[in-house]
Amino acid sequence: MPVTATQIQQWAETREAQGSLPVLVRKLIQATSGRLVYIDFPAGDSVGQPGWDGEVESDGQSPWVPQGKSFWELSCEAQPTRKANRDYEKRTRGTPGPERSNATLVFVTARRWTTKNRWRQEKREAGEWKEVRAYDADDLEQWLEQAPAVALWFAETLRMTGPGVESLERHWRTWSQQSDPPISPEALFADRENTREQLIHELREHFEKGKTAPLTVRADSVEEAAAFVCAAILSDEDWASSGLVVTEPDGWRFVDANHALKVAVAARPEVAARPIIRRGLVVVIPYASGDMMQHYGGSAANRPDTDLVLERPRRSEFEKALVELGLDKAEAERLTVSTGRSWSVFRRHRTTNPAIRRPKWLERPQAAALTTICLLGAWKGDNTEDRAIVSRLAGRLYEDVERELRYLAQVDDPPVLQIGTVWKAKAPIELLHLFGERITSDELDRFFKIAYDVLTAPDPVLDLPEEERYAAQVYGKVRPQSDILIDALCDTLIKLAVRGPILPSLQALDIEGRVARLVYNLLYDADKVRWLSLSPFLHPLAEAAPETFLRAVEHSLNKPDQPVTYLLRETSDSALFGRCWHSTLLWALETLAWTPQFLTRVMLILAQLAHIEIKGNWANTPLNSLIGIFRSWFPQTAASLDERIKILDVLVEKEPDIAFELLDKLTQIDHDVAIPAARPKWRDYDTGVGRGVPREEVFKMVHAAADRMLLLAKGHPNRVARLIEKASVFNEDRLNSVLGLAAEFANSEDDEAREVVRAALRKTIHWHRNYDRTSEPVLNAKLKPFEELYERLAPRDPIIRHRWLFAESHPDLPARVRDDYTAMIQQLETERVQALQQIYRELEMVGIEKLVATCPGEPWVGIALAKLGLAINTLAEWILNRSSDLTDRDPQRVTIRGLLQSLPQTQAIELIQIVLQEADNQHWPPEKTARFLTLASPEKATWDIAASCGSEVEKAYWSQVPVFWLRGEEEDPEFPLRRLLEVERPRTALQVCRLVLDKVDPYLIADVLEQILHGKEMNEPRLNSWDIGQAIERLETSGVIEKNRLVLLEFQAIPLLGSEGEQQAKTLYATLMSDPALLCELICMLYKPKHREREEPLSEMRQSAAKIAGIVLHNCRILPGTQPDGTVDEEAFFDFINEVRRLCREKDRLEVCDQTLGQILAHSPVGQDGIWPFEPTRKILDRPDFEDMRRGFVIGTLNKRGVTIRTLDEGGTQERELAAKYRAYANALRTSHPNLAAAIDEIAHSYEQESKCEDLDARMHREGVR
């Protein structure tokens, strides 16, 4: 029904008209004007604001909107002339003349205005504006006729809608307002913004190009797809007033009668069976994701040109959208999982309208299969054991169950998903709510029997030794069921326990009790194997039956062998293949700690577990879980502050050591990092908590923790030391208490206890003296009690008192030393010498030996001893009398090295000679003499002494001397290298000269490398590919090494050069691609003849050479005929390939030769025409008889891609881009090089298939399937 001027005038008398008239005019302008540059019409509550009622700037001309700038005044008053005159005078007076001369004034009234023409003419004749226009209700009626979508919206406002159509606004509002909270456009667009933009782009392209084929949009449900289209169109100003929704087939008559419409959205596919098809009208048809279009009639059954798919948002984005709708984050996390990230499910789950709560698929006959997926949750259809379990639970053939699920997966808003071979419930909690009442007692019996059978089976990985468990898949030691099924089964236990009692039929079957009994039977008397086997599933089992789970853990800890603790004891080192068996136990306990009901028990369990040593440096430890739960600024529990403090008092009483460690961390509020604790999946223990607490609460917890630390620290030096180190967090009273606890040790006879406390004071003084920005007078006053106490606590034993100076290279001095590094080193050296003098005065060399024993492996005692001024004979006597065999086990060895290398050279030589003279009298064996000399500085003077001791000692010296580095200042840098080579230590030789390769004879470097490659000095020291590469580069640039020798050397060095070895082995690869015989030789090394066996079995050496040949050929990225400047000589290119093929044909290896050449040619550059590969390769690979070469070319191209990096939910975007690139190359060559084009098509097809696999992995990740 069209809107008349009379109806508009009647509407003008209503209160809503004043706020809605700007909306009406704005929509009319958007629907009928040309290119709008700017439009602004404040509406609703904003109509009373100062300024124009509307401003427009248009680049186009239309009957209703002036070109250029225009200013609009709107009115609903009963006397339009009076209002128009008033507005005209006001706006003319307030607008500068130059602006008026370039703008049009438009007056619009929703009343009939009989004198509007005369008024308009008068104002035009006044010449005060570029143009003046006037519109009344009759004009608005005509304007609406040219904007049918706006007319429909306005008719709905007037409650006079026609049959079969409704406005985009109304359709969106009806759909979005059905839930609490309502769904906002921003929420629906979450993680779909690209699809929204693509939809607008397709609308524009269809309209501008006159396309008549419908545009289709798919979502979880037809209603969601239609709502998304409405929201997307309304979000774009160019389209917001140009479309409507056809709700019934009769609505197409309205569309047919209104040619100004640009877009018509079918509310359902069946509505679009016979739509209006014309140029300039875009028809949008919504479908459910599983819809089979051929089921619909007419146009709705046709395959569309464009089919947009609304993927469900990623978990993080859906959760974020829910939070922005006003939901608590914990509730948003649970809803994200329970609704399957589907807005259709969310709308039904949170509906305020009971009529839409039950989906239609619930009443279909095929819904019988939902019992199975409701209980099992998910499985893999290609896993034999999974299929057997499904059949066992359903009590019928698996094929029958899957047939019904396939049907349900294609209905509107499907309850199940199929991802590759995986079946899973889309919204598991909703499915339980909707279908749980239909689950029978027999089905539950079968489910619990299946669960028990599956979960009591030992994990086959335990049959393997620990070092082989990482390869369980290789050895076939894996569970017969898929991880997907077992994980989903455990998840079902939580759902049944948490949500089952809400359903009367399940409550009557004591569902919560049955779940608890299952967990009891699994865990209560579990042995070591059972705990380890159930390790991956402890987290869901705990949430399913919290009380039973805690009883089982407590019972296990009270047993003599504590079976549950094997989860911690079996955890292996956190290296590459380590396994953390206990992590799920900790996550389970963290989950239960959210509720105050279980917090005390969880805390005591974790405290008991914290005593057990765990191998490796895992972050998942019981103590860290405790810290995370109670962290002062980020507690991970719903317990109040007072509850947490009372519970901590229990820990202080029962586990004081663990309590102190925990309290220590609770007082740390600066520079702390928190990892959120595990949260329950379906229980609401954590709702509204765990996101941080007010600052006041933080400090209350810190103070409570500090007070309890003070109580626990009395009489414990290590605890007092910890308090001193945390002095900055204490107020004055608590700090005085800490100092009082420390002062108690001043009268102690226990020097070790005194030094523990004193070390903490020293560290604190050092920090404040060097990093505290407090003014010096204030700082002196603050540190005075610390420094006084530091002196009082000095141990009586000089060894204990001074050993800290020698225990590390840069100990913390209790003074300001940061301003001058050189001065700090000098002060440290002075204090070390003074300390050693004091020890020597009191205890002589015996004291020094005791000091050495307290800091093993550190040279600082020896370095200070060199500056003590002792007589050389005294030092020699001490070395001779106190050193044993001078091996690494000798504690004095490092001290002697520090002494010899710190004395002036003349004194060091004198000392060495005195020791050697007496050693000769004592008949030291040559090995011990050599070991003594290795402690001296590695320099010419030492080497001369070693030589003077005879060949036996010299050889032993060079066989033992540690790695050192030449600095380029030596007279003869090659001397030590030759000596090291003589004793077959080439690895050490390379390390010695690695910094001065340019000063070493290339032939000597070649000798070093050849010894390394021949297996000399196999294990130590370790070499890196960089050093080998630098040595080879030195040989390359020298130009003096004979080519064949260099090629062989580089060939043998390939395994040591790493993945980029070909960059250093330039001579090898240049020769390989210029000498066909060499390439043929490598191919023959690697591959056997096609038609006969090798003449003789491969020796170990030949096997090793074959492996290297494989690496060389695989890494060859240089093309035949490549010139020094990187260009390719085409004639040499073709000649090389032909000759290699001839030689390999003679060796019966033509097939592998062609495949190898193809892989090398995969590294060809792009041709001059921008098409890959370049022209010579095209000519070769297009030959019809070169099929094997093309096969190698395909393999080489796929292999050269290497490792990829992507986000978990990225999918196959990278592969699709590669497929498109190679498909474009193939299309460009299809006419000129058809055989090559077919090979490149194969590459594109491979990437297309790979993209589908990546899409599948991404989808499984988004669905939470591991």
Secondary structure, 3 states (H helix, E strand, C coil): CCCCHHHHHHHHCCHHHHHHHHHHHHHHHHHHCCCEEEEECCCHHHHHCCCCCEEEEECCCCCCCCCEEEEEEEECCCCHHHHHHHHHHHHHHHCCHHHHCCEEEEEEECCCCCCHHHHHHHHHHHCCCCEEEEECHHHHHHHHHCCHHHHHHHHHHCCCCCCCEEEHHHHHHHHHCCECCCCCHHHHCCCCHHHHHHHHHHHHHHHHCCCCCCEEEEECCHHHHHHHHHHHHHCCCCCCCCEEEECCCCHHHHHHHCCCCCEEEECCHHHHHCCCCCCCCEEEEEEECCCCHHHCCHHHHCCCCEEEECCCCCHHHHHHHHHHCCCCHHHHHHHHHHCCCCHHHHHHHCECCHHHCCCHHHHCHHHHHHHHHHHHCEEECCCHHHHHHHHHHHCCCHHHHHHHHHHHCCCCCCCEEEECCEEEECCHHHHHHHHHHHCCHHHHHHHHHHHHHHHHCCCHHHHCCHHHHHHHHHHCCCCCCCHHHHHHHHHHHHHHHHHHHHCHHHHHCCHHHHHHHHHHHHHCCCCHHHHHHCHHHHHHHHHHCHHHHHHHHHHHHCCCCCHHHHHHHCCCCCCCCCCCCCHHHHHHHHHHCCCHHHHHHHHHHHHHHCCCCCCCCCCCCHHHHHHHHHCCCCCCCCCCHHHHHHHHHHHHHHCHHHHHHHHHHHCCCCCCCCCCCCCCCCCCCCCCCCCCCCHHHHHHHHHHHHHHHHHHHCCCHHHHHHHHHCHHHCCHHHHHHHHHHHHHHHHCCCHHHHHHHHHHHHHHHHHHHHHCCCCHHHHHHHHHHHHHHHHHCCCCCHHHHHHHHCCCCCCCCCCCCCCCHHHHHHHHHHHHHHHHHHHHHHHHHHHHHHHHHHCCCCCHHHHHHHCCCCCHHHHHHHHHHHCCCCCCCCCCHHHHHHHHHHCCHHHHHHHHHHHHHHHHHCCCCHHHHHHHHCCCCCCHHHHHHHHHCCHHHHHHHHHHCCCCCCCCCCCCCHHHHHHHHHCCCHHHHHHHHCCCHHHCCHHHHHHHHHHHHCCCCCCCCCCCHHHHHHHHHHHHHHCCCCHHHHHHHHHHHHHHCCCCHHHCCHHHHHHHCCCHHHHHHHHHHHCCCCCCCCCCCCCHHHHHHHHHHHHHHHCCCCCCCECCCCCECHHHHHHHHHHHHHHHHHCCCHHHHHHHHHHHHCCCCCCCCCCCCCHHHHHHHCCCCCHHHHHHHHHHHHHCCCCCCCCCCCCCHHHHHHHHHHHHHHHHHCCCCHHHHHHHHHHHHHHHHHHHHHHHHHHHHHCCCC
